[in-house]
Amino acid sequence: MSLTLIFPFLILTSQGKEKTVSFVQTLQSMGDETYVSVVMFMLATTVFIPALILLGINYVLLSSKLSKPLPYTENILQLVFYIQPWNMTEIFLLGILISMVKISSLAHIQFGWSFFSFVFYIISMAMTRLFLDKYQVWNWLRHHRNTV
């Protein structure tokens, strides 16, 4: 996700003028227009919550790799499954793609490195959720909690 915040997201060209748009610039322009609540929601659902989910899953997987639950593994796993519905990265991408259909008649659109990073990030999140079997993880945790 950090690559998404650094590099250009989209490059728009119209009538010989080029405009580079980054993820951070989008948030700044929305904040300047007093849409602060939307910016906060967007930051939470597309940056902070997905980052918490990935960090939490990595912590649980590290715990399973060490073959013993690390401290707070159960609490972190509960948090991950509780906040997972608030991950809105796919919806954000869908909104971008729909907007681009409308913008494409007005300007030539190029995808920046940030866009591809964001798509890869979404695919990684989807694959992580696909292959993380919550019942298997809870059974592993329950088994190791009883043996300790």
N, CA, C and O atoms as a GROMACS GRO file, in nm:
protein
  592
    1MET      N    1   0.082  -0.120   0.000
    1MET     CA    2   0.000   0.000   0.000
    1MET      C    3   0.086   0.125   0.000
    1MET      O    4   0.045   0.228  -0.054
    2SER      N    5   0.204   0.120   0.059
    2SER     CA    6   0.287   0.240   0.065
    2SER      C    7   0.327   0.288  -0.075
    2SER      O    8   0.342   0.408  -0.096
    3LEU      N    9   0.344   0.196  -0.170
    3LEU     CA   10   0.375   0.237  -0.306
    3LEU      C   11   0.258   0.313  -0.368
    3LEU      O   12   0.277   0.402  -0.450
    4THR      N   13   0.137   0.277  -0.327
    4THR     CA   14   0.019   0.347  -0.377
    4THR      C   15   0.018   0.492  -0.332
    4THR      O   16  -0.029   0.579  -0.404
    5LEU      N   17   0.070   0.519  -0.214
    5LEU     CA   18   0.069   0.655  -0.161
    5LEU      C   19   0.180   0.741  -0.220
    5LEU      O   20   0.169   0.863  -0.216
    6ILE      N   21   0.285   0.682  -0.274
    6ILE     CA   22   0.403   0.756  -0.319
    6ILE      C   23   0.396   0.796  -0.466
    6ILE      O   24   0.417   0.913  -0.500
    7PHE      N   25   0.365   0.702  -0.552
    7PHE     CA   26   0.374   0.723  -0.697
    7PHE      C   27   0.245   0.780  -0.756
    7PHE      O   28   0.142   0.780  -0.689
    8PRO      N   29   0.251   0.829  -0.882
    8PRO     CA   30   0.130   0.878  -0.948
    8PRO      C   31   0.028   0.766  -0.968
    8PRO      O   32   0.063   0.654  -1.003
    9PHE      N   33  -0.098   0.798  -0.945
    9PHE     CA   34  -0.206   0.701  -0.958
    9PHE      C   35  -0.259   0.700  -1.102
    9PHE      O   36  -0.269   0.595  -1.165
   10LEU      N   37  -0.293   0.818  -1.151
   10LEU     CA   38  -0.342   0.833  -1.288
   10LEU      C   39  -0.275   0.953  -1.352
   10LEU      O   40  -0.238   1.049  -1.285
   11ILE      N   41  -0.260   0.945  -1.484
   11ILE     CA   42  -0.207   1.057  -1.560
   11ILE      C   43  -0.311   1.090  -1.666
   11ILE      O   44  -0.340   1.008  -1.754
   12LEU      N   45  -0.367   1.209  -1.658
   12LEU     CA   46  -0.472   1.252  -1.750
   12LEU      C   47  -0.413   1.352  -1.849
   12LEU      O   48  -0.344   1.446  -1.809
   13THR      N   49  -0.439   1.332  -1.979
   13THR     CA   50  -0.392   1.424  -2.082
   13THR      C   51  -0.512   1.471  -2.163
   13THR      O   52  -0.588   1.391  -2.216
   14SER      N   53  -0.526   1.604  -2.170
   14SER     CA   54  -0.635   1.664  -2.247
   14SER      C   55  -0.588   1.796  -2.305
   14SER      O   56  -0.534   1.880  -2.234
   15GLN      N   57  -0.608   1.814  -2.435
   15GLN     CA   58  -0.572   1.935  -2.506
   15GLN      C   59  -0.426   1.975  -2.483
   15GLN      O   60  -0.395   2.092  -2.465
   16GLY      N   61  -0.340   1.877  -2.482
   16GLY     CA   62  -0.197   1.902  -2.468
   16GLY      C   63  -0.151   1.926  -2.326
   16GLY      O   64  -0.031   1.944  -2.303
   17LYS      N   65  -0.240   1.926  -2.230
   17LYS     CA   66  -0.204   1.945  -2.090
   17LYS      C   67  -0.208   1.811  -2.017
   17LYS      O   68  -0.298   1.730  -2.037
   18GLU      N   69  -0.109   1.792  -1.933
   18GLU     CA   70  -0.100   1.666  -1.859
   18GLU      C   71  -0.118   1.693  -1.710
   18GLU      O   72  -0.057   1.786  -1.655
   19LYS      N   73  -0.198   1.613  -1.646
   19LYS     CA   74  -0.222   1.625  -1.502
   19LYS      C   75  -0.197   1.490  -1.437
   19LYS      O   76  -0.257   1.389  -1.473
   20THR      N   77  -0.106   1.490  -1.342
   20THR     CA   78  -0.075   1.369  -1.266
   20THR      C   79  -0.152   1.373  -1.135
   20THR      O   80  -0.149   1.473  -1.063
   21VAL      N   81  -0.219   1.265  -1.104
   21VAL     CA   82  -0.300   1.257  -0.984
   21VAL      C   83  -0.249   1.142  -0.898
   21VAL      O   84  -0.233   1.030  -0.945
   22SER      N   85  -0.224   1.173  -0.771
   22SER     CA   86  -0.182   1.068  -0.677
   22SER      C   87  -0.293   1.045  -0.576
   22SER      O   88  -0.386   1.124  -0.564
   23PHE      N   89  -0.281   0.937  -0.504
   23PHE     CA   90  -0.380   0.901  -0.402
   23PHE      C   91  -0.385   1.010  -0.294
   23PHE      O   92  -0.493   1.050  -0.251
   24VAL      N   93  -0.269   1.056  -0.252
   24VAL     CA   94  -0.261   1.159  -0.147
   24VAL      C   95  -0.320   1.291  -0.197
   24VAL      O   96  -0.389   1.359  -0.121
   25GLN      N   97  -0.294   1.329  -0.323
   25GLN     CA   98  -0.352   1.451  -0.379
   25GLN      C   99  -0.504   1.445  -0.381
   25GLN      O  100  -0.571   1.545  -0.358
   26THR      N  101  -0.558   1.328  -0.408
   26THR     CA  102  -0.702   1.310  -0.408
   26THR      C  103  -0.758   1.338  -0.269
   26THR      O  104  -0.858   1.409  -0.254
   27LEU      N  105  -0.693   1.283  -0.169
   27LEU     CA  106  -0.738   1.305  -0.031
   27LEU      C  107  -0.725   1.453   0.008
   27LEU      O  108  -0.813   1.508   0.073
   28GLN      N  109  -0.614   1.515  -0.032
   28GLN     CA  110  -0.592   1.656   0.000
   28GLN      C  111  -0.698   1.745  -0.064
   28GLN      O  112  -0.750   1.837   0.000
   29SER      N  113  -0.729   1.720  -0.190
   29SER     CA  114  -0.828   1.804  -0.258
   29SER      C  115  -0.967   1.785  -0.198
   29SER      O  116  -1.044   1.880  -0.191
   30MET      N  117  -0.999   1.665  -0.156
   30MET     CA  118  -1.127   1.644  -0.091
   30MET      C  119  -1.130   1.712   0.045
   30MET      O  120  -1.233   1.765   0.086
   31GLY      N  121  -1.018   1.710   0.115
   31GLY     CA  122  -1.010   1.776   0.245
   31GLY      C  123  -1.018   1.927   0.233
   31GLY      O  124  -1.074   1.993   0.321
   32ASP      N  125  -0.963   1.982   0.125
   32ASP     CA  126  -0.969   2.127   0.101
   32ASP      C  127  -1.111   2.175   0.074
   32ASP      O  128  -1.145   2.290   0.102
   33GLU      N  129  -1.193   2.086   0.021
   33GLU     CA  130  -1.331   2.122  -0.011
   33GLU      C  131  -1.426   2.086   0.104
   33GLU      O  132  -1.546   2.069   0.082
   34THR      N  133  -1.374   2.076   0.222
   34THR     CA  134  -1.448   2.048   0.346
   34THR      C  135  -1.522   1.914   0.346
   34THR      O  136  -1.626   1.900   0.409
   35TYR      N  137  -1.468   1.817   0.275
   35TYR     CA  138  -1.520   1.680   0.283
   35TYR      C  139  -1.434   1.598   0.378
   35TYR      O  140  -1.394   1.486   0.345
   36VAL      N  141  -1.404   1.653   0.492
   36VAL     CA  142  -1.312   1.591   0.586
   36VAL      C  143  -1.364   1.456   0.634
   36VAL      O  144  -1.287   1.361   0.649
   37SER      N  145  -1.494   1.445   0.658
   37SER     CA  146  -1.550   1.318   0.704
   37SER      C  147  -1.535   1.210   0.597
   37SER      O  148  -1.509   1.094   0.629
   38VAL      N  149  -1.550   1.247   0.470
   38VAL     CA  150  -1.532   1.150   0.360
   38VAL      C  151  -1.386   1.108   0.352
   38VAL      O  152  -1.356   0.991   0.329
   39VAL      N  153  -1.295   1.204   0.370
   39VAL     CA  154  -1.152   1.174   0.366
   39VAL      C  155  -1.116   1.078   0.479
   39VAL      O  156  -1.041   0.982   0.458
   40MET      N  157  -1.169   1.103   0.598
   40MET     CA  158  -1.140   1.015   0.712
   40MET      C  159  -1.194   0.874   0.688
   40MET      O  160  -1.127   0.776   0.718
   41PHE      N  161  -1.316   0.866   0.634
   41PHE     CA  162  -1.374   0.736   0.604
   41PHE      C  163  -1.293   0.663   0.497
   41PHE      O  164  -1.268   0.543   0.507
   42MET      N  165  -1.253   0.738   0.396
   42MET     CA  166  -1.173   0.680   0.287
   42MET      C  167  -1.038   0.631   0.338
   42MET      O  168  -0.994   0.521   0.303
   43LEU      N  169  -0.972   0.710   0.421
   43LEU     CA  170  -0.846   0.668   0.480
   43LEU      C  171  -0.863   0.543   0.566
   43LEU      O  172  -0.783   0.450   0.559
   44ALA      N  173  -0.968   0.542   0.646
   44ALA     CA  174  -0.990   0.428   0.734
   44ALA      C  175  -1.018   0.300   0.654
   44ALA      O  176  -0.961   0.195   0.684
   45THR      N  177  -1.105   0.309   0.553
   45THR     CA  178  -1.148   0.189   0.483
   45THR      C  179  -1.054   0.143   0.371
   45THR      O  180  -1.061   0.028   0.329
   46THR      N  181  -0.967   0.231   0.323
   46THR     CA  182  -0.878   0.190   0.214
   46THR      C  183  -0.731   0.184   0.256
   46THR      O  184  -0.649   0.129   0.182
   47VAL      N  185  -0.697   0.238   0.372
   47VAL     CA  186  -0.557   0.236   0.415
   47VAL      C  187  -0.542   0.168   0.551
   47VAL      O  188  -0.475   0.065   0.562
   48PHE      N  189  -0.604   0.226   0.654
   48PHE     CA  190  -0.578   0.179   0.790
   48PHE      C  191  -0.636   0.041   0.820
   48PHE      O  192  -0.566  -0.045   0.873
   49ILE      N  193  -0.762   0.020   0.788
   49ILE     CA  194  -0.824  -0.110   0.817
   49ILE      C  195  -0.758  -0.224   0.738
   49ILE      O  196  -0.728  -0.328   0.796
   50PRO      N  197  -0.735  -0.208   0.606
   50PRO     CA  198  -0.664  -0.315   0.535
   50PRO      C  199  -0.523  -0.340   0.591
   50PRO      O  200  -0.478  -0.454   0.596
   51ALA      N  201  -0.454  -0.233   0.632
   51ALA     CA  202  -0.321  -0.251   0.692
   51ALA      C  203  -0.331  -0.328   0.823
   51ALA      O  204  -0.248  -0.415   0.850
   52LEU      N  205  -0.431  -0.295   0.905
   52LEU     CA  206  -0.450  -0.369   1.030
   52LEU      C  207  -0.481  -0.516   1.003
   52LEU      O  208  -0.431  -0.604   1.073
   53ILE      N  209  -0.562  -0.541   0.902
   53ILE     CA  210  -0.595  -0.680   0.867
   53ILE      C  211  -0.469  -0.756   0.826
   53ILE      O  212  -0.445  -0.867   0.874
   54LEU      N  213  -0.389  -0.696   0.738
   54LEU     CA  214  -0.266  -0.765   0.693
   54LEU      C  215  -0.167  -0.785   0.807
   54LEU      O  216  -0.107  -0.892   0.819
   55LEU      N  217  -0.149  -0.684   0.891
   55LEU     CA  218  -0.059  -0.698   1.006
   55LEU      C  219  -0.110  -0.805   1.102
   55LEU      O  220  -0.032  -0.885   1.153
   56GLY      N  221  -0.240  -0.806   1.126
   56GLY     CA  222  -0.298  -0.905   1.216
   56GLY      C  223  -0.284  -1.046   1.162
   56GLY      O  224  -0.248  -1.138   1.236
   57ILE      N  225  -0.310  -1.064   1.034
   57ILE     CA  226  -0.296  -1.197   0.972
   57ILE      C  227  -0.151  -1.242   0.976
   57ILE      O  228  -0.122  -1.359   1.004
   58ASN      N  229  -0.059  -1.151   0.947
   58ASN     CA  230   0.083  -1.186   0.955
   58ASN      C  231   0.123  -1.227   1.097
   58ASN      O  232   0.201  -1.320   1.115
   59TYR      N  233   0.069  -1.159   1.196
   59TYR     CA  234   0.098  -1.192   1.336
   59TYR      C  235   0.047  -1.332   1.369
   59TYR      O  236   0.117  -1.411   1.434
   60VAL      N  237  -0.075  -1.363   1.326
   60VAL     CA  238  -0.132  -1.496   1.352
   60VAL      C  239  -0.055  -1.603   1.277
   60VAL      O  240  -0.030  -1.711   1.331
   61LEU      N  241  -0.016  -1.575   1.152
   61LEU     CA  242   0.061  -1.674   1.076
   61LEU      C  243   0.200  -1.695   1.134
   61LEU      O  244   0.251  -1.806   1.134
   62LEU      N  245   0.261  -1.588   1.184
   62LEU     CA  246   0.389  -1.603   1.253
   62LEU      C  247   0.372  -1.689   1.377
   62LEU      O  248   0.457  -1.772   1.408
   63SER      N  249   0.264  -1.668   1.447
   63SER     CA  250   0.234  -1.748   1.564
   63SER      C  251   0.220  -1.896   1.528
   63SER      O  252   0.271  -1.983   1.599
   64SER      N  253   0.152  -1.925   1.418
   64SER     CA  254   0.136  -2.064   1.376
   64SER      C  255   0.268  -2.123   1.326
   64SER      O  256   0.294  -2.242   1.343
   65LYS      N  257   0.352  -2.040   1.265
   65LYS     CA  258   0.482  -2.086   1.218
   65LYS      C  259   0.572  -2.125   1.335
   65LYS      O  260   0.650  -2.219   1.326
   66LEU      N  261   0.561  -2.051   1.445
   66LEU     CA  262   0.640  -2.081   1.565
   66LEU      C  263   0.579  -2.196   1.645
   66LEU      O  264   0.637  -2.239   1.745
   67SER      N  265   0.463  -2.244   1.603
   67SER     CA  266   0.393  -2.357   1.666
   67SER      C  267   0.348  -2.331   1.808
   67SER      O  268   0.326  -2.425   1.885
   68LYS      N  269   0.335  -2.206   1.844
   68LYS     CA  270   0.278  -2.171   1.974
   68LYS      C  271   0.217  -2.032   1.961
   68LYS      O  272   0.273  -1.944   1.897
   69PRO      N  273   0.103  -2.014   2.023
   69PRO     CA  274   0.038  -1.882   2.014
   69PRO      C  275   0.121  -1.773   2.082
   69PRO      O  276   0.161  -1.787   2.197
   70LEU      N  277   0.145  -1.666   2.011
   70LEU     CA  278   0.210  -1.549   2.070
   70LEU      C  279   0.108  -1.476   2.156
   70LEU      O  280  -0.012  -1.501   2.145
   71PRO      N  281   0.153  -1.386   2.242
   71PRO     CA  282   0.057  -1.312   2.325
   71PRO      C  283  -0.044  -1.236   2.240
   71PRO      O  284  -0.008  -1.176   2.138
   72TYR      N  285  -0.168  -1.238   2.282
   72TYR     CA  286  -0.279  -1.166   2.219
   72TYR      C  287  -0.317  -1.218   2.081
   72TYR      O  288  -0.386  -1.150   2.006
   73THR      N  289  -0.272  -1.338   2.046
   73THR     CA  290  -0.306  -1.392   1.914
   73THR      C  291  -0.457  -1.406   1.897
   73THR      O  292  -0.511  -1.372   1.792
   74GLU      N  293  -0.524  -1.453   1.999
   74GLU     CA  294  -0.669  -1.470   1.991
   74GLU      C  295  -0.740  -1.336   1.976
   74GLU      O  296  -0.833  -1.323   1.897
   75ASN      N  297  -0.697  -1.237   2.052
   75ASN     CA  298  -0.758  -1.103   2.043
   75ASN      C  299  -0.735  -1.041   1.906
   75ASN      O  300  -0.826  -0.979   1.849
   76ILE      N  301  -0.615  -1.057   1.852
   76ILE     CA  302  -0.584  -1.001   1.720
   76ILE      C  303  -0.666  -1.070   1.612
   76ILE      O  304  -0.714  -1.006   1.519
   77LEU      N  305  -0.682  -1.203   1.624
   77LEU     CA  306  -0.762  -1.276   1.527
   77LEU      C  307  -0.908  -1.232   1.533
   77LEU      O  308  -0.973  -1.219   1.429
   78GLN      N  309  -0.960  -1.210   1.652
   78GLN     CA  310  -1.097  -1.159   1.666
   78GLN      C  311  -1.110  -1.022   1.600
   78GLN      O  312  -1.208  -0.995   1.530
   79LEU      N  313  -1.012  -0.935   1.622
   79LEU     CA  314  -1.013  -0.803   1.562
   79LEU      C  315  -1.010  -0.812   1.409
   79LEU      O  316  -1.085  -0.741   1.342
   80VAL      N  317  -0.925  -0.899   1.356
   80VAL     CA  318  -0.914  -0.914   1.210
   80VAL      C  319  -1.048  -0.954   1.150
   80VAL      O  320  -1.092  -0.896   1.051
   81PHE      N  321  -1.114  -1.053   1.210
   81PHE     CA  322  -1.241  -1.098   1.154
   81PHE      C  323  -1.355  -0.999   1.181
   81PHE      O  324  -1.454  -0.997   1.108
   82TYR      N  325  -1.341  -0.916   1.284
   82TYR     CA  326  -1.442  -0.815   1.314
   82TYR      C  327  -1.435  -0.698   1.215
   82TYR      O  328  -1.538  -0.649   1.170
   83ILE      N  329  -1.312  -0.654   1.180
   83ILE     CA  330  -1.299  -0.537   1.092
   83ILE      C  331  -1.293  -0.573   0.944
   83ILE      O  332  -1.293  -0.484   0.859
   84GLN      N  333  -1.288  -0.701   0.913
   84GLN     CA  334  -1.275  -0.742   0.772
   84GLN      C  335  -1.387  -0.688   0.682
   84GLN      O  336  -1.357  -0.650   0.569
   85PRO      N  337  -1.512  -0.682   0.726
   85PRO     CA  338  -1.615  -0.625   0.637
   85PRO      C  339  -1.594  -0.477   0.606
   85PRO      O  340  -1.654  -0.425   0.512
   86TRP      N  341  -1.512  -0.408   0.683
   86TRP     CA  342  -1.488  -0.265   0.660
   86TRP      C  343  -1.375  -0.239   0.562
   86TRP      O  344  -1.341  -0.124   0.537
   87ASN      N  345  -1.317  -0.344   0.507
   87ASN     CA  346  -1.214  -0.329   0.404
   87ASN      C  347  -1.284  -0.294   0.274
   87ASN      O  348  -1.354  -0.377   0.216
   88MET      N  349  -1.266  -0.172   0.226
   88MET     CA  350  -1.338  -0.123   0.108
   88MET      C  351  -1.246  -0.098  -0.011
   88MET      O  352  -1.280  -0.018  -0.099
   89THR      N  353  -1.132  -0.164  -0.016
   89THR     CA  354  -1.039  -0.138  -0.125
   89THR      C  355  -1.096  -0.177  -0.261
   89THR      O  356  -1.076  -0.106  -0.360
   90GLU      N  357  -1.168  -0.288  -0.266
   90GLU     CA  358  -1.225  -0.332  -0.393
   90GLU      C  359  -1.332  -0.234  -0.441
   90GLU      O  360  -1.342  -0.207  -0.560
   91ILE      N  361  -1.409  -0.182  -0.348
   91ILE     CA  362  -1.514  -0.087  -0.384
   91ILE      C  363  -1.452   0.044  -0.433
   91ILE      O  364  -1.504   0.105  -0.526
   92PHE      N  365  -1.343   0.086  -0.371
   92PHE     CA  366  -1.272   0.205  -0.415
   92PHE      C  367  -1.222   0.186  -0.558
   92PHE      O  368  -1.235   0.276  -0.641
   93LEU      N  369  -1.164   0.070  -0.588
   93LEU     CA  370  -1.116   0.042  -0.723
   93LEU      C  371  -1.231   0.041  -0.823
   93LEU      O  372  -1.218   0.092  -0.934
   94LEU      N  373  -1.342  -0.017  -0.785
   94LEU     CA  374  -1.458  -0.020  -0.873
   94LEU      C  375  -1.507   0.122  -0.903
   94LEU      O  376  -1.542   0.153  -1.017
   95GLY      N  377  -1.508   0.208  -0.803
   95GLY     CA  378  -1.546   0.348  -0.823
   95GLY      C  379  -1.452   0.419  -0.918
   95GLY      O  380  -1.495   0.499  -1.001
   96ILE      N  381  -1.323   0.390  -0.906
   96ILE     CA  382  -1.223   0.450  -0.996
   96ILE      C  383  -1.248   0.405  -1.140
   96ILE      O  384  -1.248   0.486  -1.232
   97LEU      N  385  -1.269   0.275  -1.158
   97LEU     CA  386  -1.289   0.223  -1.293
   97LEU      C  387  -1.417   0.278  -1.356
   97LEU      O  388  -1.420   0.308  -1.476
   98ILE      N  389  -1.523   0.292  -1.278
   98ILE     CA  390  -1.647   0.349  -1.331
   98ILE      C  391  -1.626   0.496  -1.368
   98ILE      O  392  -1.674   0.540  -1.472
   99SER      N  393  -1.555   0.570  -1.284
   99SER     CA  394  -1.526   0.711  -1.314
   99SER      C  395  -1.442   0.724  -1.440
   99SER      O  396  -1.460   0.818  -1.517
  100MET      N  397  -1.351   0.631  -1.461
  100MET     CA  398  -1.263   0.637  -1.578
  100MET      C  399  -1.340   0.617  -1.707
  100MET      O  400  -1.300   0.670  -1.811
  101VAL      N  401  -1.447   0.541  -1.704
  101VAL     CA  402  -1.529   0.524  -1.823
  101VAL      C  403  -1.585   0.659  -1.866
  101VAL      O  404  -1.588   0.692  -1.984
  102LYS      N  405  -1.629   0.736  -1.769
  102LYS     CA  406  -1.685   0.868  -1.799
  102LYS      C  407  -1.575   0.966  -1.840
  102LYS      O  408  -1.594   1.046  -1.932
  103ILE      N  409  -1.461   0.962  -1.774
  103ILE     CA  410  -1.351   1.055  -1.802
  103ILE      C  411  -1.284   1.023  -1.935
  103ILE      O  412  -1.229   1.113  -1.999
  104SER      N  413  -1.287   0.898  -1.977
  104SER     CA  414  -1.214   0.859  -2.099
  104SER      C  415  -1.260   0.933  -2.223
  104SER      O  416  -1.183   0.946  -2.319
  105SER      N  417  -1.383   0.982  -2.225
  105SER     CA  418  -1.429   1.060  -2.341
  105SER      C  419  -1.376   1.203  -2.337
  105SER      O  420  -1.377   1.273  -2.439
  106LEU      N  421  -1.330   1.248  -2.221
  106LEU     CA  422  -1.280   1.384  -2.206
  106LEU      C  423  -1.128   1.395  -2.211
  106LEU      O  424  -1.074   1.498  -2.250
  107ALA      N  425  -1.060   1.288  -2.172
  107ALA     CA  426  -0.913   1.293  -2.164
  107ALA      C  427  -0.854   1.155  -2.187
  107ALA      O  428  -0.921   1.053  -2.170
  108HIS      N  429  -0.728   1.154  -2.227
  108HIS     CA  430  -0.655   1.029  -2.241
  108HIS      C  431  -0.605   0.991  -2.101
  108HIS      O  432  -0.547   1.074  -2.030
  109ILE      N  433  -0.626   0.867  -2.062
  109ILE     CA  434  -0.591   0.823  -1.926
  109ILE      C  435  -0.478   0.720  -1.934
  109ILE      O  436  -0.483   0.626  -2.013
  110GLN      N  437  -0.377   0.742  -1.850
  110GLN     CA  438  -0.269   0.645  -1.833
  110GLN      C  439  -0.266   0.604  -1.687
  110GLN      O  440  -0.289   0.686  -1.597
  111PHE      N  441  -0.239   0.478  -1.664
  111PHE     CA  442  -0.227   0.430  -1.527
  111PHE      C  443  -0.084   0.451  -1.479
  111PHE      O  444   0.012   0.422  -1.550
  112GLY      N  445  -0.071   0.502  -1.357
  112GLY     CA  446   0.061   0.519  -1.297
  112GLY      C  447   0.101   0.395  -1.219
  112GLY      O  448   0.022   0.302  -1.204
  113TRP      N  449   0.224   0.395  -1.170
  113TRP     CA  450   0.274   0.282  -1.091
  113TRP      C  451   0.188   0.259  -0.968
  113TRP      O  452   0.170   0.145  -0.924
  114SER      N  453   0.137   0.365  -0.914
  114SER     CA  454   0.054   0.356  -0.795
  114SER      C  455  -0.074   0.276  -0.821
  114SER      O  456  -0.118   0.199  -0.735
  115PHE      N  457  -0.132   0.292  -0.938
  115PHE     CA  458  -0.254   0.218  -0.973
  115PHE      C  459  -0.225   0.069  -0.975
  115PHE      O  460  -0.300  -0.010  -0.919
  116PHE      N  461  -0.115   0.030  -1.040
  116PHE     CA  462  -0.081  -0.112  -1.047
  116PHE      C  463  -0.046  -0.168  -0.910
  116PHE      O  464  -0.078  -0.283  -0.879
  117SER      N  465   0.019  -0.087  -0.829
  117SER     CA  466   0.048  -0.127  -0.691
  117SER      C  467  -0.081  -0.151  -0.614
  117SER      O  468  -0.093  -0.248  -0.539
  118PHE      N  469  -0.179  -0.062  -0.633
  118PHE     CA  470  -0.307  -0.074  -0.565
  118PHE      C  471  -0.381  -0.200  -0.610
  118PHE      O  472  -0.440  -0.270  -0.527
  119VAL      N  473  -0.380  -0.228  -0.738
  119VAL     CA  474  -0.445  -0.349  -0.790
  119VAL      C  475  -0.377  -0.474  -0.733
  119VAL      O  476  -0.444  -0.568  -0.692
  120PHE      N  477  -0.245  -0.474  -0.729
  120PHE     CA  478  -0.172  -0.587  -0.671
  120PHE      C  479  -0.206  -0.602  -0.523
  120PHE      O  480  -0.220  -0.714  -0.473
  121TYR      N  481  -0.217  -0.491  -0.454
  121TYR     CA  482  -0.255  -0.490  -0.313
  121TYR      C  483  -0.393  -0.553  -0.293
  121TYR      O  484  -0.413  -0.632  -0.201
  122ILE      N  485  -0.488  -0.518  -0.379
  122ILE     CA  486  -0.623  -0.573  -0.369
  122ILE      C  487  -0.622  -0.723  -0.397
  122ILE      O  488  -0.689  -0.800  -0.328
  123ILE      N  489  -0.546  -0.765  -0.498
  123ILE     CA  490  -0.536  -0.908  -0.528
  123ILE      C  491  -0.473  -0.982  -0.411
  123ILE      O  492  -0.517  -1.092  -0.377
  124SER      N  493  -0.372  -0.925  -0.350
  124SER     CA  494  -0.307  -0.987  -0.234
  124SER      C  495  -0.405  -1.001  -0.118
  124SER      O  496  -0.410  -1.104  -0.051
  125MET      N  497  -0.484  -0.896  -0.095
  125MET     CA  498  -0.584  -0.902   0.013
  125MET      C  499  -0.688  -1.010  -0.016
  125MET      O  500  -0.726  -1.085   0.073
  126ALA      N  501  -0.732  -1.019  -0.140
  126ALA     CA  502  -0.833  -1.118  -0.177
  126ALA      C  503  -0.777  -1.260  -0.162
  126ALA      O  504  -0.846  -1.349  -0.112
  127MET      N  505  -0.654  -1.280  -0.206
  127MET     CA  506  -0.592  -1.413  -0.193
  127MET      C  507  -0.572  -1.450  -0.046
  127MET      O  508  -0.589  -1.565  -0.008
  128THR      N  509  -0.535  -1.353   0.034
  128THR     CA  510  -0.516  -1.379   0.177
  128THR      C  511  -0.648  -1.422   0.240
  128THR      O  512  -0.652  -1.518   0.316
  129ARG      N  513  -0.754  -1.350   0.210
  129ARG     CA  514  -0.884  -1.387   0.265
  129ARG      C  515  -0.935  -1.519   0.210
  129ARG      O  516  -1.005  -1.593   0.279
  130LEU      N  517  -0.900  -1.549   0.086
  130LEU     CA  518  -0.943  -1.673   0.024
  130LEU      C  519  -0.878  -1.794   0.089
  130LEU      O  520  -0.943  -1.896   0.113
  131PHE      N  521  -0.749  -1.784   0.118
  131PHE     CA  522  -0.674  -1.899   0.169
  131PHE      C  523  -0.664  -1.906   0.320
  131PHE      O  524  -0.612  -2.004   0.374
  132LEU      N  525  -0.713  -1.806   0.390
  132LEU     CA  526  -0.712  -1.809   0.536
  132LEU      C  527  -0.846  -1.869   0.582
  132LEU      O  528  -0.950  -1.803   0.577
  133ASP      N  529  -0.840  -1.993   0.626
  133ASP     CA  530  -0.959  -2.061   0.674
  133ASP      C  531  -0.978  -2.030   0.822
  133ASP      O  532  -0.902  -2.077   0.906
  134LYS      N  533  -1.079  -1.951   0.852
  134LYS     CA  534  -1.095  -1.905   0.990
  134LYS      C  535  -1.125  -2.020   1.085
  134LYS      O  536  -1.084  -2.015   1.201
  135TYR      N  537  -1.196  -2.122   1.040
  135TYR     CA  538  -1.226  -2.236   1.127
  135TYR      C  539  -1.099  -2.314   1.160
  135TYR      O  540  -1.081  -2.360   1.273
  136GLN      N  541  -1.012  -2.330   1.061
  136GLN     CA  542  -0.886  -2.400   1.084
  136GLN      C  543  -0.797  -2.322   1.180
  136GLN      O  544  -0.733  -2.380   1.267
  137VAL      N  545  -0.793  -2.192   1.165
  137VAL     CA  546  -0.710  -2.109   1.254
  137VAL      C  547  -0.765  -2.113   1.396
  137VAL      O  548  -0.688  -2.126   1.491
  138TRP      N  549  -0.898  -2.101   1.411
  138TRP     CA  550  -0.957  -2.106   1.545
  138TRP      C  551  -0.935  -2.243   1.609
  138TRP      O  552  -0.907  -2.250   1.729
  139ASN      N  553  -0.947  -2.351   1.531
  139ASN     CA  554  -0.921  -2.486   1.586
  139ASN      C  555  -0.776  -2.500   1.630
  139ASN      O  556  -0.748  -2.557   1.736
  140TRP      N  557  -0.683  -2.448   1.550
  140TRP     CA  558  -0.542  -2.451   1.587
  140TRP      C  559  -0.520  -2.374   1.717
  140TRP      O  560  -0.450  -2.422   1.807
  141LEU      N  561  -0.578  -2.257   1.727
  141LEU     CA  562  -0.564  -2.176   1.848
  141LEU      C  563  -0.624  -2.247   1.970
  141LEU      O  564  -0.562  -2.251   2.076
  142ARG      N  565  -0.744  -2.302   1.954
  142ARG     CA  566  -0.810  -2.372   2.063
  142ARG      C  567  -0.727  -2.492   2.108
  142ARG      O  568  -0.712  -2.517   2.228
  143HIS      N  569  -0.674  -2.566   2.013
  143HIS     CA  570  -0.592  -2.684   2.045
  143HIS      C  571  -0.466  -2.643   2.123
  143HIS      O  572  -0.431  -2.706   2.223
  144HIS      N  573  -0.398  -2.538   2.076
  144HIS     CA  574  -0.275  -2.495   2.143
  144HIS      C  575  -0.301  -2.425   2.277
  144HIS      O  576  -0.217  -2.428   2.366
  145ARG      N  577  -0.416  -2.365   2.290
  145ARG     CA  578  -0.450  -2.299   2.417
  145ARG      C  579  -0.475  -2.405   2.523
  145ARG      O  580  -0.440  -2.386   2.639
  146ASN      N  581  -0.537  -2.519   2.484
  146ASN     CA  582  -0.566  -2.628   2.578
  146ASN      C  583  -0.443  -2.706   2.616
  146ASN      O  584  -0.438  -2.765   2.724
  147THR      N  585  -0.341  -2.710   2.528
  147THR     CA  586  -0.222  -2.788   2.558
  147THR      C  587  -0.120  -2.709   2.638
  147THR      O  588  -0.025  -2.767   2.692
  148VAL      N  589  -0.137  -2.578   2.647
  148VAL     CA  590  -0.040  -2.496   2.720
  148VAL      C  591  -0.065  -2.498   2.867
  148VAL      O  592   0.008  -2.434   2.943
   0.00000   0.00000   0.00000
